[in-house]
Amino acid sequence: MAAPFSADEYASRLAKTRTAMRDRGLDAMLIGDPANINWLCGYDAWSFYTPQTMVVTLDDGPFWLGREMDAGAARVSSILNPDQLVPFPEHLVQKPGTHPGEYMGQWMREHGLDGARIGHENDVYYLSPKCLSSIQAQLPRATWLDADLLVNWVRVVKSEAEIKMIAQAAQIAGISMQTAYDRTRPGVRQCDVMAEVCAAQVRGTPEFGGDMPALHPLVLAGEAAATAHPMWTDAPFENDQTVAFELGGCRKRYNAGLARTMHLGKAPARLTETAKAVNEGMEAVVDSLKSDVHCSDVHAAWQAVLDRYGLEKKSRIGYSIGVAYSPDWGEHTLSFRPGETDTVPENATVHIILGMWMDGWGMEVSETIHVRENDAICLTDFPREVFEV
């Protein structure tokens, strides 16, 4: 096991992060998002259920701070040297009356960071308020600054190696969707189909295997298709049922989303007409995507199609996607909806998901897309038409 990218690739990422830190006037950065930790050094382990952080300074590190038991994973999966690993003792794990954040803060103080201007991620799933306050208590002279999403925004522009990884994830996504299509029939339980889908996501291709995507695979069947994000059940699929799958693939923690819709029987006119509009909308979105376009303008291309068909979709239609851990594969940066003034940079990768949730039924189509200087290409490759069984 080794880091999935070259040392030069990680050095470039670290340099870009430090440039962003200097632009914010930061001396150091405290990172709690495991995706950002992975992006900066390759560290990969299911260890973020206990306190785990990374400290980046302007002149040394980065340093991984985590559980002693998980330091071995840092040695085998990342480019970090032993002196960049700061494991806290096992007796601090889930022990009442103390917190590993105290140990982390003490190390930061001893590393000369008391009195420094330290940025921190304040809206990540994994850096709890208790952990952060325990760290801050050990650095009473430090100035703490909100630097949420600093690394996420640096990550938006992908390297050639990253785009290749996401393209491999997209291949796995297509295999997973084909598995869902092949297994879904009236009378077959949702859970049995999804067991096969999850196996396909992990198995990958003969050339490379997969990981579990950061977003839980979703099944929208029958009435459950009228809402977003339902979980699968042990209910059997039924005749004349519309089923949408929101699946995806993952390669070395890089995610590609893919959603498609099928119908068990002859698709009703309402579905085929909606699918026609959605597919036209997807083409309009892809045609509008290129470097430096505003996110709101991409949404406007979609909205123009909806207006012609008299349809409505209130939620955003997409977001930036890349390296991620559960519970979300989005990068929490670019969002495609009205009023968004952010521009899409060259070599961003985005997931455009056009879900239409109607009265008692619904459908979805999505693509993972590479934005280039003058155009955009879909990395996912799977027929968009409603599949009939």
Residue pairs with C-beta under 8 A, 6 or more apart in sequence:
1 76
1 77
2 42
2 76
2 77
3 10
3 41
3 42
3 77
3 78
3 79
4 42
4 165
4 252
5 42
5 161
5 162
6 161
7 79
9 159
9 161
10 40
10 41
10 42
10 79
12 159
13 39
13 40
13 154
14 40
14 56
14 62
16 154
17 29
17 40
17 56
17 150
17 151
17 154
18 56
18 58
20 150
20 151
20 153
20 154
21 27
21 28
21 29
21 56
21 58
21 119
21 147
21 150
22 58
24 119
24 145
24 147
24 150
25 117
25 145
26 58
26 117
26 118
26 119
26 145
26 147
27 57
27 58
27 113
27 116
27 117
27 118
28 55
28 56
28 57
28 58
28 108
28 113
28 116
28 117
28 118
28 119
29 55
29 56
29 57
29 118
29 119
29 120
29 147
29 150
29 151
30 53
30 54
30 55
30 108
30 118
30 119
30 120
30 121
30 127
30 132
30 135
31 37
31 40
31 53
31 54
31 55
31 56
31 121
31 151
32 52
32 53
32 120
32 121
32 124
32 126
32 127
32 131
32 132
33 121
33 124
33 125
33 126
33 127
33 151
33 152
34 43
34 47
34 48
34 52
34 126
34 325
35 214
35 253
35 322
35 323
35 324
35 325
36 54
36 121
36 151
36 152
36 155
37 43
37 52
37 53
37 54
37 64
38 44
38 253
38 323
38 325
39 151
39 155
39 323
40 54
40 56
40 62
40 151
41 54
41 62
41 64
41 78
41 79
41 80
42 77
42 78
42 79
43 64
43 73
43 74
43 77
43 78
43 80
44 73
44 77
44 78
44 252
44 253
45 70
45 73
45 74
45 77
47 66
47 67
47 69
47 70
47 73
48 126
48 325
50 66
50 67
50 70
50 93
50 94
50 100
51 66
51 67
51 88
51 99
51 100
51 101
51 104
51 128
51 131
52 64
52 65
52 66
52 67
52 70
52 126
53 65
53 66
53 104
53 127
53 131
53 135
54 62
54 63
54 64
54 65
55 61
55 62
55 63
55 65
55 108
55 111
55 113
56 62
56 63
57 111
57 113
61 84
62 80
62 84
63 84
63 85
63 86
63 111
64 71
64 74
64 78
64 80
64 84
64 85
64 86
65 86
65 87
65 88
65 104
65 107
66 74
66 86
66 87
66 88
67 87
67 88
67 90
67 93
67 100
68 87
68 88
68 89
68 90
69 90
70 87
71 85
71 87
74 80
74 85
75 82
75 85
86 104
86 107
88 100
88 103
88 104
89 103
92 98
92 99
92 100
92 103
93 100
99 130
99 131
99 134
100 131
100 134
101 130
101 131
101 132
101 133
101 134
101 135
102 134
102 135
102 137
102 138
104 131
104 134
104 135
104 138
105 134
105 135
105 136
105 137
105 138
105 139
106 138
108 114
108 118
108 135
108 138
108 139
109 138
109 139
113 139
113 142
114 138
114 139
114 140
114 141
114 142
115 141
115 142
116 139
116 142
116 143
117 142
117 143
117 145
118 139
118 142
118 143
118 144
118 145
119 144
119 145
119 146
119 147
119 150
120 127
120 132
120 144
120 145
120 146
120 147
120 148
121 127
121 147
121 148
121 149
121 150
121 151
122 132
122 146
122 148
123 148
123 149
124 148
125 327
125 328
136 142
136 144
149 332
149 333
152 331
152 332
152 333
153 333
155 322
155 323
155 331
155 333
156 320
156 322
156 331
156 333
156 334
156 345
156 348
157 345
157 346
157 347
157 348
158 166
158 322
158 347
158 348
158 349
158 370
159 347
162 254
162 322
162 323
162 349
163 347
163 349
163 370
163 379
165 251
165 252
165 254
166 251
166 254
166 255
166 256
166 321
166 322
166 349
166 368
166 370
166 379
167 256
167 370
167 379
168 205
168 208
168 249
168 251
168 254
169 210
169 248
169 249
169 250
169 251
169 254
169 255
169 256
169 368
170 249
170 256
170 258
170 368
170 379
170 380
170 381
171 204
171 205
171 249
171 381
172 200
172 201
172 204
172 205
172 210
172 249
172 250
172 251
172 256
173 247
173 248
173 249
173 256
173 257
173 258
173 368
173 380
173 382
174 249
174 258
174 380
174 381
174 382
175 200
175 204
175 205
175 249
176 197
176 200
176 201
176 217
176 247
176 248
176 249
176 258
177 245
177 247
177 258
177 260
177 382
178 382
179 196
179 197
179 199
179 200
180 193
180 194
180 196
180 197
180 245
180 247
181 260
181 262
181 387
183 192
183 193
183 196
183 197
184 193
184 237
184 243
184 262
184 264
184 389
185 237
185 264
185 389
186 236
186 237
186 238
186 239
186 241
186 264
187 236
187 237
188 236
188 237
189 234
189 235
189 236
189 237
190 219
190 221
190 232
190 233
190 234
190 235
190 236
190 237
191 232
191 233
191 234
193 219
193 232
193 237
194 217
194 219
194 232
197 217
197 245
197 247
198 212
198 217
201 210
201 211
201 212
201 213
201 217
201 247
201 248
201 249
201 250
202 209
202 210
202 211
202 212
203 209
203 210
204 210
204 249
204 251
208 251
210 249
210 250
210 251
211 250
211 251
211 252
211 253
212 250
212 326
213 247
213 248
213 249
213 250
213 255
213 257
213 329
214 250
214 253
214 255
214 324
214 325
214 326
214 327
214 328
214 329
215 246
215 248
215 255
215 257
215 326
215 327
215 328
215 329
216 231
216 326
216 327
217 232
217 245
217 246
217 247
217 248
218 229
218 230
218 231
218 232
218 245
218 246
218 247
219 230
219 231
219 232
219 243
219 244
219 245
220 227
220 228
220 230
220 243
220 244
220 245
220 246
220 362
220 364
221 235
221 237
221 241
221 242
221 243
221 244
222 238
222 241
222 242
222 243
222 361
223 360
223 361
224 230
225 242
225 243
225 244
225 357
225 361
225 362
225 363
226 357
226 358
226 359
226 360
226 361
226 362
227 357
227 362
228 315
228 355
228 357
229 246
237 243
237 264
238 264
239 264
239 265
240 263
240 264
240 265
240 266
241 263
241 264
241 265
242 261
242 262
242 263
242 264
242 267
242 271
242 361
242 362
242 363
243 261
243 262
243 263
243 264
244 259
244 260
244 261
244 262
244 355
244 362
244 363
244 364
245 259
245 260
245 261
245 262
245 364
246 257
246 258
246 259
246 353
246 355
246 364
246 366
247 257
247 258
247 259
248 255
248 256
248 257
248 258
248 329
249 255
249 256
249 258
250 256
250 329
253 323
253 324
253 325
254 322
254 323
255 321
255 322
255 323
255 324
255 329
256 321
256 351
256 368
256 379
256 380
257 321
257 329
257 351
257 353
257 366
257 368
257 380
258 366
258 367
258 368
258 380
258 382
259 353
259 355
259 364
259 365
259 366
260 364
260 365
260 366
260 382
260 383
260 384
260 387
261 271
261 275
261 363
261 364
261 365
261 386
261 387
262 386
262 387
262 388
262 389
263 271
263 386
263 387
263 388
263 389
264 389
265 388
265 389
266 388
267 275
267 386
267 388
270 358
270 361
271 361
271 363
271 386
272 386
273 309
274 309
274 311
274 356
274 358
274 363
275 363
275 365
275 384
275 385
275 386
277 305
277 306
277 308
277 309
277 311
278 354
278 356
278 363
278 365
279 365
279 384
279 385
280 305
281 301
281 302
281 305
281 306
281 354
282 352
282 354
282 365
282 367
282 384
284 301
284 302
284 304
284 305
285 298
285 301
285 302
285 317
285 318
285 336
285 352
285 354
286 352
286 367
286 369
286 376
286 378
287 301
288 297
288 298
288 301
289 298
289 344
289 350
289 369
289 371
289 375
289 376
290 344
290 371
290 372
290 373
290 374
290 375
290 376
291 343
291 344
291 345
291 346
291 371
291 372
291 373
291 374
292 343
292 344
292 345
292 346
293 343
293 344
294 340
294 341
294 342
294 343
294 344
295 334
295 335
295 336
295 337
295 340
295 341
295 342
295 343
295 344
296 336
296 337
296 338
296 339
296 340
296 341
298 317
298 318
298 336
298 344
299 316
299 317
299 336
299 337
299 338
299 340
300 338
302 313
302 317
302 336
302 354
303 338
306 312
306 313
311 356
313 354
313 355
313 356
315 337
315 355
316 335
316 336
316 337
317 336
317 337
317 352
317 353
317 354
318 334
318 335
318 336
318 350
318 351
318 352
318 353
318 366
319 330
319 331
319 332
319 333
319 334
319 335
319 336
319 350
319 351
320 330
320 331
320 333
320 334
320 348
320 349
320 350
320 351
321 329
321 330
321 331
321 349
321 350
321 351
321 368
322 329
322 331
322 349
324 330
324 331
329 351
330 351
333 342
334 340
334 342
334 344
334 348
334 350
335 342
336 350
336 352
344 350
344 371
345 371
346 371
346 372
346 373
347 370
347 371
347 372
348 370
348 371
349 368
349 369
349 370
349 371
349 379
350 368
350 369
350 371
351 366
351 367
351 368
351 369
352 366
352 367
352 369
353 364
353 365
353 366
354 364
354 365
354 366
355 362
355 363
355 364
355 366
356 362
356 363
356 364
363 386
365 384
366 380
367 378
367 379
367 380
368 378
368 379
368 380
369 376
369 377
369 378
369 379
370 376
370 377
370 378
370 379
